[in-house]
Amino acid sequence: MADLFANKDDRRETSVRYGRRLVAHAMACAALLAAAGVCCGQACCSPSMPVRSAPNSAAGTPVDSVHPNESTSKPGSAPENMVWVPGGEFTMGSTDPLARPDEAPLHRVRVGGFWMDMTEVTNEQFARFVKETGYRTVAERQVVWEQIAAQCPPGTPRPPDEMLQPGSLVFTPPKHPVPTDDVSQWWSWTTGACWRTPEGPGSSIEGREHFPVVHVAWEDAVAYCRWAGKRLPTEAEWEFAARGGLERKVNVWGNEPVDPKRCNTWQGHFPDANTGEDGFRGASPVKSFPPNGYGLYDMAGNVWEWCSDLYRPDTYARQVLAAGGPTVVIDNPKGPDRSLDPRNPHATESRVHRGGSFLCNDSYCASYRPSARMACPPDTGLMHLGFRCVMSAEAGPAPAAAPAAPKAALPVPVADTPQPKEDKP
């Protein structure tokens, strides 16, 4: 397992995966930014980590005796702003040249039918949740150094108190080309940055009500889901839904390469020059690009989306082993019972997110693909990380807990896209 992150593509990951614990790294020792909590960092799995059976997936069904899933039929009328994903069997993972090692091996998975939000949760929807509950996100809470220190490498110095203030990580593009092995060149800890002020003090979500909410930690997303009578999707559910009924295709629209008309990604030279050819230099309003085969929007690019699963780079290999081999269909896998992330060796937990973001560029990563996996600690908030919810078929219609997302729209010109001050994407 030590070679799972030894290839070039993995070192060129789309962006930082910090938690709030990395305030100390960002402020006290710049070198630690690239050593802990960073997607593009390279590390090996602990050789002492025992190999255990993956829960909820030990028993499978041989491929030659698959039966239709009983929960594939659409159960009644759709809850507001949700679409029915019929469930079924598919090949999960990828061995495409763009794929990273944690996307292998290919394996057969069966998921039951479920309802899924048509779009990522928007600022407008999240604002209603906050108004009704008084909820404060992780990025809005006071930073506790002792909690951070427990997750940092030994000897990490305590930063000044003025740095230990509520905030989050903001993408701040350099004005010239920089080496892509130093993520501190384009990520900055910004006090005051949160879902209300995505770029920090002086920014706002006014005029961006239909943009996906960002700077939400995993626990924030779970709190919203509970309020809305929903839940986060499993990693298997998310990938099945993202594929939109297509089997073993590279992208959510098929095998054709990414282009500016299909999804919101980075055009130009990463990370210093985004041409905005797709109409946006940052996040875009939901429904700005065509939906996939199930009627789901932004399953590729725009912002990353949290899933419920814990992360391990060897999740698929362990599930296949526990199921009895690659010819066995794994029913509704829900991930491992313990996480392990070589890129965040001091984190006690890492949660999966999927879908890529507006920072994806093939020169650096290709995580807009439906099989691409990423993870970070559950207390992490980022400028390009959001979520969407699902409901199990048996849950019935969801309560009317959030306003519907807007109707589909064509990408707007870059000049008309709400942009943060100082031309930050």
Buried (B, 14 or more C-beta within 10 A) or exposed (E): BEEBBEEEBBBBBBBBBBBBBBBBBBBBBEEBBBBBBBBBBBBEBEEEEEEEBBBBBEEBBEEEEEEEBEBBEBBEEBBBBBBBBBBBBBBBBBEBEBBBBBBBBBBBBBBBBBBBBBBBBBBBBBBBBBEEEEBBBBBBEEBEBEEBBEBBBEEBEBBEEEBBEBBBBBBBBEEEEBEBEBBBBBBBBBBBBBBBBBBBEEBBBEEBBBBBBBBBBBBBBBBBBEBBBBBBBBBBBBBBBBBBBBEBBBBBBEEEEBEBEBBBBBBBBBBBBBEBBBBBBBBBBBBBBEBBBBEBBBBBBBBBBBBBBBBBBBBBBBBBBBBBEBEBBBBBBBBBEEBBBBBBBBBEBBBBBBBBBBBBBBEBBBBBBBBBBBBBBBBBBBBBBBBBBBBBBEBEBBEEBBBBBBEBEEBBEBEEBBBBEEEBB
